[in-house]
Amino acid sequence: MAVIKVVEIMSDSTKSWEDATASAIKKAGKSIKGIRSAYVQSQSVVVKNNKVSAYRVNLKVSFEVQ
């Protein structure tokens, strides 16, 4: 039987939501071992001067507890 834990992570990027997601997983992977999946719970943007300046994601990351 596997025990799975879920943590919530917020990340942002000036490029895209995909980049924000990839950056979050890369950084989380440095301290969390055994990441199994990530669920993008929400996406949003920061707008400055009528232009998108940042893409934000809120992720639920699941990993196996050893």
HELIX and SHEET records of a PDB file:
HELIX    1   1 TRP A   17  ALA A   28  1                                  12    
SHEET    1   A 3 VAL A   3  SER A  13  0                                        
SHEET    2   A 3 LYS A  51  VAL A  65 -1                                        
SHEET    3   A 3 ILE A  35  LYS A  48 -1                                        
END                                                                             
